[in-house]
Amino acid sequence: MVGAGAFLLMMAGVGFYLREFGGEWGTVLQATFLFAMALLLVAVVFSSKFRAKLSAFISKPFFRYKFDYREEWLSFIMTISASERGGALANRILVGIANIVESPQGAIWVCDTSERATPLETWNLNIPQGSQDVDPSFTKFLKEKQAVINLSVLNIETNPYPGLIVPDWLRDIRRGWLIIPLIHHDRLFGFMLLGHSRAAREVDYEDYVLLTTVGRQAASYLAEREATRTLAETQQFSEFNRRFAFVLHDIKNLVSQLSLMVQNAEKHKNNPAFQEDMLQTVKESVDKMNRLMVRLHEGGKEAAATASINLVQLLQNVVIKNPLDNDKLVFESEVNDVAVVADEERLTAVISHLIDNAVEAVDGIGRVALRLYARGGEAVIEVKDSGIGMDEEFIRNELFRPFRTTKSGGYGIEAYESREFVQEAGGRMDVISAPGEGTTIRISLPAMQNAETGPALGSLQAV
């Protein structure tokens, strides 16, 4: 304020002198002088270098502490918490720390291993491209000492940091000045290099403490960002693996079907009817594998779920294509027409899986009933067998747990997959069973329209 007041008084005095003693040109000279001084004032105010020098000049005689820590901390937090329009997080952190010491440039490296450093962000600084080797003593010093390294001191004094070997590529960076460790939970996340400040500046203990502190805070932000990114990628892989596990069951069925065809090929390869059937089977298998590939895609499930399915026709086809050659499987329907929205192929696979399990449960001496009826606004599918049944504890703790199976060669995901699919379609799956009383699995799905009731279709047996 004193300097600004002196500058304005000087302008007023010189302007008065020019006006009073400048003769005919006094007014013009006064206006020209005032305009030139205004331009000079604007240039000075907007000069980062001048502001840095002025700050250093004022701080030394008038302030006991170099920093107003509250203001510095709030400024740093404001910088790194800005929106993405202010740059990426690493760039905002770099700028926020550099502003503390009036540095106009810097870079951040991440220590992937104890002997490699990978650049994460750079700001107005030319650095070597790609990962660089670092001496173990360098990372050990940063981790254990958690201290700022002043390259200017390193170039002047003899052995200021005992046992430290700064990499040559780091020392050769033009205008390199301060190396700040980025420590997160006593682990060296990386380090930051700042360029020389805009004005000549002495670095003292207060600078080192503040830079070390904000370095730890910056490391926590960067580590959290990396952890969030890793978690997101893990979730994506988990979802892909989940979809692949579901597809694997269908692939197993296709392999079984093709294996059976290959076994019969040697015996019936000259039979034109078999050849035609074989080509049709291969074509259907290829089409189904292509659809399975679509299901592996992130949007495949949503695209497939837009189809309207006539349940009466679908269940009839499932029964007709079932390989049973006796009357153990019977289909009964109390409605003539009811539709749901779902993936037809997956729903067919679910019903087929439930029927296969029921057939295994009866072991050739019981019956399996497939039933369709309407209840309220729902279409209900029941698969009932007269097998040995299951107890409540097994249903609650084991039946729907993935990768748990009692079958040789099974994957233990069919029941889990079936329930997940039904829930995705907006329905639910209920299991009613007791030891010695058989099992009924009931699938309830939202119906698209009111079911047309009518006389039962009778008993449709598998052929």
C-alpha positions in Angstrom: 0.0 0.0 0.0 2.9 2.4 0.8 4.5 1.6 -2.6 1.2 2.1 -4.5 0.6 5.4 -2.6 4.2 6.6 -3.4 3.7 5.7 -7.1 0.4 7.7 -7.3 1.9 10.7 -5.6 4.8 10.6 -8.0 2.5 10.5 -10.9 0.5 13.4 -9.5 3.6 15.5 -8.9 5.1 14.9 -12.3 1.8 15.5 -14.0 1.3 18.8 -12.1 4.8 19.9 -13.1 4.3 19.1 -16.7 1.0 21.0 -16.8 2.3 24.1 -15.0 5.7 24.4 -16.6 5.3 22.6 -19.9 4.1 25.7 -21.8 1.7 25.2 -24.7 2.4 21.5 -24.7 1.9 21.1 -20.9 -1.6 19.5 -21.1 -0.5 17.1 -23.9 2.6 16.1 -22.0 0.6 15.5 -18.8 -1.9 13.2 -20.6 0.9 11.3 -22.4 2.8 10.8 -19.1 -0.3 9.6 -17.2 -1.2 7.2 -20.0 2.3 5.8 -20.0 2.3 5.4 -16.2 -1.1 3.6 -16.4 0.3 1.1 -18.9 3.4 0.6 -16.7 1.1 -0.1 -13.7 -0.9 -2.6 -15.7 2.2 -4.4 -16.9 3.6 -4.5 -13.4 0.4 -5.8 -11.8 0.0 -8.6 -14.4 3.6 -9.7 -14.2 4.0 -13.0 -12.4 7.7 -12.5 -12.0 7.3 -9.0 -10.5 4.6 -10.3 -8.1 6.9 -13.1 -7.0 9.8 -10.7 -6.3 7.5 -8.2 -4.5 6.0 -11.0 -2.3 9.5 -12.2 -1.3 10.6 -8.6 -0.7 7.6 -7.9 1.6 7.7 -11.2 3.4 11.2 -10.9 4.7 11.0 -7.7 6.8 7.3 -7.7 7.7 6.3 -11.4 8.4 7.6 -13.8 11.0 6.4 -16.7 9.0 6.8 -16.9 5.3 3.4 -18.4 4.6 -0.2 -17.8 5.7 -0.8 -21.5 6.1 -4.6 -21.1 6.1 -4.5 -19.3 2.8 -2.0 -21.6 1.3 -4.0 -24.7 2.3 -7.3 -23.3 1.1 -5.7 -22.2 -2.2 -4.2 -25.7 -2.7 -7.5 -27.4 -1.9 -9.4 -25.0 -4.3 -7.0 -25.8 -7.1 -7.1 -29.6 -6.9 -10.9 -29.7 -6.3 -11.7 -27.7 -9.4 -13.8 -29.3 -12.1 -12.2 -31.3 -15.0 -12.3 -28.1 -17.0 -9.4 -27.0 -15.0 -7.3 -30.0 -16.2 -6.8 -33.5 -15.0 -6.4 -34.2 -11.3 -2.6 -34.7 -11.7 -2.3 -31.4 -13.5 -4.3 -29.6 -10.9 -2.1 -31.0 -8.2 1.0 -30.0 -10.0 -0.2 -26.5 -10.5 -1.4 -26.2 -6.9 1.9 -27.2 -5.4 4.0 -25.2 -7.9 2.0 -22.0 -7.0 3.2 -22.3 -3.4 6.8 -21.5 -4.4 5.9 -19.4 -7.5 7.1 -22.2 -9.9 5.9 -22.0 -13.5 6.6 -25.6 -14.4 6.8 -29.2 -13.1 6.3 -32.9 -13.7 5.1 -36.0 -11.8 6.5 -39.5 -12.0 4.9 -42.7 -10.6 7.2 -45.3 -9.1 5.8 -48.5 -10.5 8.7 -50.5 -9.2 11.7 -49.7 -7.0 13.9 -49.1 -10.1 11.5 -47.6 -12.6 9.7 -44.2 -12.8 6.9 -43.5 -15.2 5.8 -40.0 -16.1 2.2 -39.2 -15.0 1.9 -35.5 -15.8 4.0 -32.6 -17.1 3.4 -28.9 -17.1 5.6 -26.5 -19.1 8.6 -28.7 -18.6 10.5 -30.8 -21.1 11.2 -34.3 -19.7 12.5 -37.6 -21.1 9.7 -39.7 -22.7 8.8 -43.1 -21.3 9.8 -44.9 -18.1 13.2 -44.2 -16.7 15.6 -46.1 -14.5 16.2 -44.8 -11.0 18.9 -45.8 -8.4 17.4 -47.7 -5.4 19.1 -45.2 -3.1 17.0 -42.5 -4.7 13.6 -44.1 -4.0 14.8 -45.3 -0.6 15.8 -41.8 0.4 12.5 -40.3 -0.6 10.6 -43.1 1.2 12.6 -43.1 4.4 13.6 -39.5 4.8 10.4 -38.1 3.2 12.4 -34.9 2.5 12.5 -32.5 -0.4 15.6 -32.6 -2.5 17.0 -29.2 -3.7 18.9 -29.8 -7.0 20.4 -26.3 -6.8 22.0 -27.2 -3.5 23.1 -30.6 -4.8 25.0 -28.9 -7.7 26.8 -26.5 -5.3 27.5 -28.2 -2.0 29.5 -31.4 -1.6 27.4 -34.4 -0.5 24.4 -32.5 1.0 22.3 -35.7 1.0 24.5 -38.6 2.1 24.0 -41.9 0.2 21.7 -40.3 -2.3 22.2 -40.9 -6.1 19.9 -38.7 -8.1 19.4 -40.1 -11.7 21.4 -38.3 -14.3 18.3 -37.9 -16.5 16.6 -36.1 -13.7 19.5 -33.8 -13.0 19.9 -33.0 -16.7 16.3 -31.6 -16.9 16.7 -27.9 -17.6 15.4 -25.6 -14.9 14.9 -28.6 -12.5 14.8 -27.4 -8.9 12.9 -29.2 -6.2 12.1 -32.9 -6.0 9.1 -33.6 -3.7 8.2 -37.1 -2.5 4.6 -38.3 -2.8 4.1 -40.6 0.1 0.9 -42.5 0.7 0.5 -44.7 3.8 4.3 -44.9 4.1 4.6 -46.1 0.5 6.3 -44.1 -2.2 3.7 -43.4 -4.8 6.0 -41.2 -6.9 7.7 -37.9 -6.9 7.3 -34.4 -8.3 9.9 -32.1 -9.9 9.3 -28.4 -9.8 11.1 -25.9 -12.0 12.9 -22.8 -10.7 10.6 -20.0 -9.3 9.8 -16.9 -11.3 11.9 -14.8 -9.0 15.2 -15.7 -7.2 14.1 -17.4 -4.0 15.8 -19.0 -1.0 14.3 -22.3 0.2 14.3 -22.8 3.9 12.9 -25.2 6.5 9.5 -23.7 6.3 9.3 -24.3 2.5 10.4 -27.9 3.0 7.9 -28.7 5.6 5.0 -27.2 3.7 6.0 -28.9 0.4 6.4 -32.3 2.2 2.9 -31.9 3.8 1.1 -31.0 0.6 3.0 -33.8 -1.2 1.5 -36.3 1.2 -2.0 -34.9 0.6 -1.4 -34.9 -3.2 -0.3 -38.6 -3.0 -3.5 -39.5 -1.2 -5.6 -37.9 -4.0 -3.6 -39.6 -6.7 -3.6 -43.0 -5.0 -7.4 -42.8 -4.5 -7.9 -42.0 -8.1 -5.8 -45.0 -9.1 -7.7 -47.2 -6.7 -11.0 -46.0 -8.1 -9.8 -46.7 -11.6 -8.6 -50.1 -10.7 -11.9 -50.9 -9.0 -13.8 -49.8 -12.1 -11.7 -52.0 -14.3 -12.1 -54.9 -11.9 -15.8 -54.5 -11.9 -15.8 -54.5 -15.7 -13.8 -57.7 -15.8 -16.0 -59.2 -13.2 -19.1 -58.5 -15.2 -17.5 -59.9 -18.4 -16.4 -63.0 -16.5 -20.0 -63.4 -15.2 -21.4 -63.2 -18.7 -18.8 -65.6 -19.9 -19.6 -68.1 -17.1 -23.2 -68.0 -18.2 -22.3 -68.5 -21.9 -19.9 -71.3 -21.0 -22.9 -73.5 -20.0 -24.5 -73.0 -23.5 -21.1 -73.7 -25.1 -20.9 -77.0 -23.2 -24.3 -78.0 -24.6 -23.2 -77.1 -28.1 -20.0 -79.1 -27.7 -22.1 -82.1 -26.6 -24.4 -81.8 -29.5 -21.6 -81.5 -32.1 -19.7 -84.4 -30.4 -22.7 -86.6 -30.8 -23.0 -85.6 -34.5 -19.3 -86.4 -35.0 -19.7 -89.8 -33.4 -22.6 -90.7 -35.7 -20.9 -89.3 -38.8 -18.7 -92.3 -39.4 -21.7 -94.6 -39.4 -24.1 -92.5 -41.4 -21.9 -90.2 -43.4 -23.2 -91.7 -46.7 -26.8 -91.2 -45.7 -28.2 -88.1 -47.6 -30.8 -87.5 -44.8 -28.0 -87.5 -42.2 -25.9 -85.2 -44.3 -28.8 -82.7 -44.5 -29.5 -83.0 -40.8 -25.8 -82.5 -40.1 -25.6 -79.4 -42.1 -28.7 -78.0 -40.4 -27.2 -78.8 -37.0 -23.9 -77.1 -37.9 -25.8 -74.0 -39.2 -27.9 -73.8 -36.0 -24.8 -74.2 -33.9 -23.0 -71.4 -35.7 -26.0 -69.1 -35.4 -26.2 -69.9 -31.7 -22.5 -69.3 -31.1 -22.8 -65.9 -32.9 -25.7 -65.0 -30.5 -23.6 -66.1 -27.6 -20.9 -63.7 -28.8 -23.4 -60.9 -28.8 -24.3 -61.8 -25.2 -20.7 -61.3 -24.2 -20.9 -57.8 -25.5 -21.9 -55.2 -22.9 -25.1 -54.2 -24.7 -26.0 -57.7 -25.9 -28.3 -58.5 -22.9 -30.3 -55.3 -23.3 -30.7 -55.8 -27.1 -31.9 -59.4 -26.7 -34.4 -58.5 -23.9 -36.7 -56.5 -26.2 -38.4 -59.5 -27.9 -41.9 -60.6 -27.2 -42.3 -64.3 -26.6 -45.3 -66.5 -26.8 -44.9 -68.8 -23.8 -47.3 -71.5 -25.0 -45.4 -71.9 -28.3 -42.0 -71.7 -26.6 -42.8 -74.4 -24.0 -44.3 -76.7 -26.7 -41.1 -76.5 -28.7 -39.0 -77.2 -25.6 -41.0 -80.4 -24.9 -41.0 -81.5 -28.6 -37.2 -81.1 -28.8 -36.5 -82.9 -25.5 -34.6 -86.1 -26.2 -36.9 -88.2 -23.9 -38.4 -91.2 -25.8 -41.1 -92.0 -23.2 -44.0 -90.3 -21.4 -42.0 -89.1 -18.4 -42.4 -85.4 -19.5 -45.8 -83.9 -19.8 -46.8 -80.3 -20.7 -50.1 -78.8 -19.5 -51.3 -75.3 -20.1 -54.3 -73.5 -18.7 -54.0 -70.6 -21.1 -54.1 -70.4 -24.9 -52.0 -67.3 -25.4 -49.7 -65.3 -23.0 -46.6 -63.3 -23.9 -43.6 -62.0 -21.9 -40.6 -59.8 -22.7 -37.3 -61.6 -22.4 -34.4 -63.1 -24.3 -36.1 -66.1 -26.0 -32.9 -68.1 -26.3 -31.9 -67.7 -22.6 -35.4 -68.4 -21.4 -35.4 -71.6 -23.5 -32.1 -72.6 -22.0 -33.4 -71.9 -18.5 -36.5 -74.1 -19.0 -34.5 -76.8 -20.6 -32.0 -76.8 -17.7 -34.8 -77.1 -15.2 -36.4 -80.0 -17.1 -33.0 -81.8 -17.4 -32.5 -81.5 -13.6 -36.0 -82.8 -13.0 -35.4 -85.7 -15.3 -32.2 -86.6 -13.4 -34.1 -86.3 -10.1 -36.7 -88.9 -11.1 -34.0 -91.2 -12.4 -36.3 -93.0 -14.8 -38.9 -94.0 -12.3 -41.0 -90.9 -11.8 -42.7 -88.1 -13.8 -41.8 -84.6 -14.8 -44.7 -82.1 -15.4 -44.3 -78.8 -17.1 -47.2 -76.5 -16.4 -48.2 -72.9 -17.6 -50.9 -70.8 -16.1 -51.8 -67.1 -15.4 -52.0 -65.5 -12.0 -53.0 -61.8 -11.8 -50.7 -60.0 -14.2 -48.1 -62.7 -14.3 -47.4 -65.7 -16.4 -46.3 -68.7 -14.2 -44.2 -71.6 -15.4 -43.8 -74.7 -13.2 -41.5 -77.6 -13.5 -42.5 -80.3 -11.1 -40.8 -83.7 -10.5 -41.5 -86.6 -8.2 -37.9 -87.1 -7.2 -36.2 -87.3 -3.8 -36.5 -83.6 -3.2 -34.3 -81.1 -1.3 -34.2 -79.9 2.3 -34.6 -76.2 3.2 -31.0 -75.8 4.3 -29.7 -77.0 0.9 -32.1 -74.7 -1.0 -31.1 -71.7 1.2 -27.3 -72.2 1.3 -26.3 -74.4 -1.6 -28.7 -74.4 -4.6 -28.1 -71.0 -6.0 -24.4 -70.6 -5.0 -22.3 -70.3 -8.1 -19.5 -72.8 -8.8 -20.9 -75.3 -6.3 -22.1 -78.6 -7.9 -22.5 -82.2 -7.1 -22.4 -83.2 -10.8 -19.3 -84.6 -12.4 -18.1 -82.2 -15.1 -20.6 -79.5 -14.1 -19.8 -75.9 -13.5 -22.3 -75.2 -10.8 -23.7 -72.0 -12.4 -26.9 -73.2 -14.1 -29.2 -72.6 -11.1 -27.6 -69.3 -10.3 -27.7 -68.2 -13.9 -31.4 -69.2 -14.2 -32.4 -67.2 -11.1 -30.4 -64.2 -12.3 -32.0 -64.2 -15.7 -35.5 -64.4 -14.3 -34.8 -61.5 -12.0 -33.3 -59.5 -14.8 -36.6 -60.1 -16.7 -38.5 -58.6 -13.8 -39.7 -61.9 -12.4 -38.9 -64.3 -9.6 -38.0 -67.9 -9.1 -39.5 -69.9 -6.2 -38.4 -73.4 -5.1 -40.9 -75.7 -3.2 -39.3 -78.9 -2.1 -39.0 -81.3 0.8 -37.1 -84.6 1.2 -39.1 -87.5 -0.3 -41.8 -85.2 -1.7 -40.3 -84.0 -5.0 -39.5 -80.5 -6.2 -41.5 -77.8 -7.8 -39.6 -74.8 -9.3 -42.0 -71.9 -10.1 -41.0 -69.0 -12.5 -43.2 -65.9 -12.4 -42.8 -63.3 -15.2 -44.7 -60.1 -15.9 -47.2 -60.8 -18.7 -47.5 -58.4 -21.7 -51.2 -59.0 -22.1 -54.1 -60.6 -20.3 -53.8 -64.3 -20.8 -56.5 -66.0 -22.9 -57.8 -68.8 -20.7 -59.4 -71.9 -22.1 -59.5 -75.6 -21.8 -56.2 -77.2 -21.0 -54.2 -78.3 -24.0 -54.0 -81.8 -22.6 -50.9 -83.8 -22.2 -48.2 -83.1 -24.7 -45.6 -85.7 -24.4 -41.9 -85.5 -25.4 -41.1 -87.3 -28.7 
